[in-house]
Amino acid sequence: MGDAYCSDCKKSTEVVFDHSAGDTVCSECGLVLESHSIDETSEWRTFANESGDNDPVRVGGPTNPLLSDGGLSTVISKPNGTTSDFLSSSLGRWQNRGSNPDRSLILAFKTIATMSDRLGLVATIKDRANEIYKKVEDQKSSRGRNQDAILAACLYIACRQEDKPRTVKEICSVANGATKKEIGRAKEYIMKQLELEMGQSVEIGTIHAGDFMRRFCSNLGMTNQTVKAAQEAVQKSEEFDIRRSPISIAAAVIYIVTQLSDDKKPLKDVSLATGVAEGTIRNSYKDLYPHLSKIIPNWYAQEEDLKNLCSP
């Protein structure tokens, strides 16, 4: 039931939807207001326990402009059951024997999607990584290189370009065995290839310590007030010439802020949550210590509280 304007009744009346015929009928005079309407609702309901090969969907995935056929090619599936259909099984074998120019791209895109899902990345980063890999693959110069490192490097560059950076250690954890050194080399190689294609330098954005704060604080289960203090402290730390990596500064600030709170976190927990070695955090703490009075917000800790911190 719904409301619509009836031309015979000269007013808005209740209408009845006849789904079998696709008609919209006025409930007062019986006039068919609209006929042969398309029912866009689903033809079935899928339940959680109805998994397996009984997928009723009759359409494929979305188009992919990075593939030569747009991702709209037909794939002949294997017949179900023990009594296989000779025609479908033969067609499937013939299709597999044929050369598919996009086969390597499809496998690479699936690997990038798996890594993105494991890191909890949004779809825009995954799509950007696919575009970067497609540009590198079109130059036909990546043969003989570690494919897992190339894909991981594409994802690392995509995160940087989308202003959602991840550490190399985080990327390495989902890179199917590729080491940090291999990913670093692959990243430099990809950057050179992109610069050759575009004819100019490629910007991947600058990493700031604040880019990692919310995620690192979430890993430690810190309170909102402590997280806010850590974010303000990181922003103020950029005003000083502290020659440490942004990740190391973020880890040291988190350690300092937690030591000033009621819920103190040991150095080992901070190291595990941030992926920064304990010795590196100590050295960064040593560099930050002379500027604590100007870095830590006054509303969070007073001078007396800062004096109670252990000296490096």
C-alpha positions in Angstrom: 0.0 0.0 0.0 1.1 3.6 -0.7 -0.2 7.0 -1.8 -0.3 8.3 -5.3 -2.3 10.9 -7.4 -5.2 9.4 -9.3 -6.2 11.3 -12.5 -9.8 10.0 -12.3 -10.3 10.6 -8.6 -8.5 14.0 -8.9 -6.8 13.5 -5.6 -4.1 11.5 -3.8 -5.5 8.0 -3.0 -4.1 4.8 -1.6 -2.7 2.5 -4.3 -2.2 -1.3 -4.4 0.9 -2.8 -6.0 0.1 -6.0 -8.0 3.6 -7.6 -8.0 2.5 -10.5 -10.2 1.4 -8.3 -13.0 3.6 -5.3 -12.3 0.6 -2.9 -12.0 -0.1 0.0 -9.6 -3.9 0.2 -9.1 -6.0 2.9 -7.4 -7.8 1.4 -4.4 -10.9 3.6 -4.9 -11.7 3.6 -8.6 -9.6 0.7 -9.8 -7.7 2.7 -12.4 -4.3 1.2 -13.4 -1.9 4.1 -12.8 1.2 2.3 -13.8 1.7 -1.0 -15.6 4.6 -3.4 -16.3 6.7 -1.9 -13.6 10.1 -3.6 -12.9 10.4 -5.4 -9.6 13.9 -4.6 -8.4 13.7 -6.6 -5.2 15.6 -9.9 -4.8 14.1 -13.1 -6.1 15.3 -15.1 -3.1 16.5 -14.9 0.4 20.0 -16.3 1.3 20.4 -17.8 4.8 23.7 -18.3 6.6 23.3 -22.1 6.7 22.7 -22.3 2.9 26.4 -22.1 2.0 28.2 -24.1 -0.5 27.8 -24.4 -4.3 24.1 -23.4 -4.3 24.7 -19.7 -5.0 21.5 -18.4 -6.8 23.2 -15.3 -8.0 23.1 -15.2 -11.8 25.2 -12.1 -12.4 29.0 -11.6 -12.2 31.1 -9.0 -10.4 31.3 -5.3 -11.2 33.2 -4.1 -14.2 36.9 -3.5 -13.8 38.4 -0.9 -16.2 41.9 -2.2 -15.4 41.2 -5.5 -17.3 41.2 -5.7 -21.1 37.7 -7.1 -21.2 36.4 -4.9 -18.4 36.0 -8.0 -16.2 32.9 -9.1 -18.2 34.3 -12.3 -19.6 32.4 -15.6 -19.2 33.8 -18.3 -17.0 32.5 -21.8 -17.6 32.2 -23.5 -14.2 32.8 -27.1 -13.4 29.7 -29.4 -13.5 28.3 -30.4 -10.1 27.8 -34.0 -8.9 29.4 -37.2 -10.0 27.6 -37.5 -13.4 29.4 -34.6 -15.1 28.0 -33.1 -18.3 30.4 -33.9 -21.1 29.7 -30.6 -23.0 30.2 -28.3 -20.0 33.3 -30.2 -18.8 34.9 -30.1 -22.3 34.2 -26.4 -22.6 35.8 -25.7 -19.3 38.9 -27.6 -20.3 39.1 -25.7 -23.6 38.7 -22.4 -21.8 41.5 -23.2 -19.4 43.8 -24.2 -22.2 43.2 -20.8 -23.9 45.5 -17.9 -23.1 43.9 -15.3 -20.8 46.0 -12.0 -20.9 44.4 -10.9 -17.6 45.0 -14.0 -15.6 48.1 -12.7 -13.9 46.3 -9.3 -13.2 43.3 -11.1 -11.7 45.5 -13.1 -9.4 47.5 -10.0 -8.3 44.3 -8.1 -7.6 43.0 -10.9 -5.5 46.2 -10.9 -3.5 46.0 -7.2 -3.0 42.4 -7.5 -1.9 43.4 -10.2 0.7 46.2 -8.1 2.1 43.8 -5.0 2.3 41.2 -7.0 4.1 43.7 -8.3 6.7 44.9 -4.7 7.3 41.3 -3.4 7.4 42.0 -0.9 4.6 39.2 0.9 2.7 38.3 0.2 -0.9 39.9 3.4 -2.2 43.3 2.2 -1.1 42.8 -1.2 -2.6 41.8 0.4 -5.9 44.8 2.7 -5.9 47.1 -0.2 -5.3 45.5 -2.0 -8.2 46.1 1.0 -10.5 49.8 1.2 -9.4 50.4 -2.4 -10.1 48.7 -2.2 -13.5 51.0 0.7 -14.5 54.0 -1.3 -13.4 52.8 -4.5 -15.1 52.2 -2.7 -18.4 55.9 -1.8 -18.6 56.8 -5.6 -18.6 59.8 -4.9 -16.4 58.9 -6.6 -13.2 59.6 -10.2 -14.4 62.0 -12.1 -12.2 61.3 -9.9 -9.1 59.6 -11.0 -5.9 55.9 -10.7 -6.8 54.8 -10.6 -3.2 57.2 -7.8 -2.5 55.9 -5.9 -5.5 52.3 -6.2 -4.5 53.1 -5.2 -0.9 55.0 -2.2 -2.1 52.0 -1.1 -4.3 49.8 -1.3 -1.2 52.3 0.7 0.9 52.5 3.4 -1.7 48.7 3.5 -2.1 48.4 4.0 1.7 50.8 6.9 1.6 49.0 8.5 -1.4 45.6 8.2 0.3 47.0 9.8 3.5 46.4 6.6 5.5 49.9 5.4 5.9 50.9 2.0 7.3 54.3 1.1 8.6 56.5 -1.2 6.6 56.3 -3.7 9.5 52.5 -3.8 9.2 52.6 -4.3 5.5 55.2 -7.0 5.9 52.9 -8.9 8.3 50.5 -9.6 5.4 53.0 -9.8 2.6 53.1 -13.6 2.3 56.7 -13.9 3.5 58.3 -10.9 1.8 60.8 -9.2 4.1 61.0 -5.5 4.9 64.2 -5.2 2.8 62.5 -6.8 -0.2 59.5 -4.5 0.2 61.8 -1.5 0.5 63.6 -2.4 -2.7 60.4 -3.0 -4.5 59.0 0.3 -3.4 62.1 2.1 -4.8 61.8 0.2 -8.1 58.1 1.0 -8.4 58.7 4.7 -7.8 61.3 4.8 -10.6 58.9 3.0 -13.0 56.1 5.5 -12.2 58.5 8.4 -12.7 59.6 7.1 -16.0 56.0 6.6 -17.2 54.8 10.1 -16.0 58.0 11.9 -16.8 58.0 13.7 -13.4 58.6 12.9 -9.8 55.8 11.0 -8.0 54.5 12.4 -4.7 53.5 9.8 -2.0 52.9 12.2 0.8 54.8 13.0 4.0 54.4 10.8 7.1 53.6 12.5 10.3 53.6 11.0 13.8 50.0 11.9 14.2 49.0 9.6 11.4 49.6 6.6 13.6 48.4 7.9 16.9 44.8 6.8 16.9 45.6 3.3 15.7 48.4 2.8 18.1 46.3 4.1 21.0 43.5 1.8 20.1 45.8 -1.2 20.2 46.7 -0.2 23.8 43.1 0.4 24.8 43.7 3.9 26.0 41.0 6.2 27.2 39.7 9.1 25.1 41.3 11.7 27.4 44.7 10.0 27.1 44.3 9.7 23.3 43.5 13.4 23.0 46.5 14.4 25.1 48.8 12.1 23.0 47.5 13.7 19.8 48.1 17.2 21.1 51.6 16.3 22.3 52.5 14.9 18.9 51.4 18.0 17.1 53.5 20.2 19.5 56.5 17.9 19.1 56.7 18.8 15.4 57.8 22.3 16.4 61.1 21.0 17.7 64.0 19.6 15.8 63.8 16.0 16.9 65.6 13.8 14.4 63.7 10.6 14.9 61.3 8.8 12.6 57.6 9.8 13.0 56.8 6.2 14.2 59.4 6.4 16.9 58.2 9.8 18.1 54.6 8.5 18.2 55.6 5.5 20.3 57.7 7.7 22.7 54.8 10.2 23.1 52.4 7.3 23.9 54.8 5.9 26.5 55.2 9.4 28.2 51.4 10.1 28.2 50.6 6.7 29.6 53.2 7.2 32.4 51.4 10.4 33.4 48.0 8.6 33.6 46.5 6.3 36.1 46.6 3.4 33.7 50.4 3.2 33.1 51.5 1.0 30.3 54.9 -0.9 30.5 57.4 -0.2 27.8 57.0 -3.8 26.5 53.3 -3.3 25.8 54.0 0.0 24.0 56.6 -1.7 21.9 54.2 -4.5 20.9 51.4 -2.1 20.0 53.5 0.2 17.9 56.0 -2.2 16.4 58.9 -0.1 17.6 61.8 -1.6 19.5 62.1 -0.8 23.2 65.6 0.6 22.7 64.3 3.0 20.0 61.5 4.2 22.3 64.1 4.9 25.0 66.2 6.9 22.7 63.3 8.9 21.4 62.1 9.5 25.0 65.6 10.8 25.7 65.3 13.3 22.9 61.8 14.4 23.9 62.5 14.7 27.6 64.0 18.3 27.6 60.9 19.6 25.8 58.2 17.8 27.9 57.0 21.0 29.5 56.1 22.5 26.1 54.9 19.3 24.5 52.5 17.8 27.2 49.3 19.8 27.4 48.8 21.8 30.6 45.3 20.5 31.2 46.6 16.9 31.2 49.7 17.2 33.4 51.4 19.9 35.6 55.0 20.7 36.1 55.1 18.6 39.3 53.7 15.6 37.4 56.5 15.9 34.8 59.2 16.0 37.5 58.0 12.6 38.7 58.9 11.0 35.4 62.0 9.0 35.4 65.0 10.8 33.8 66.5 9.1 30.7 
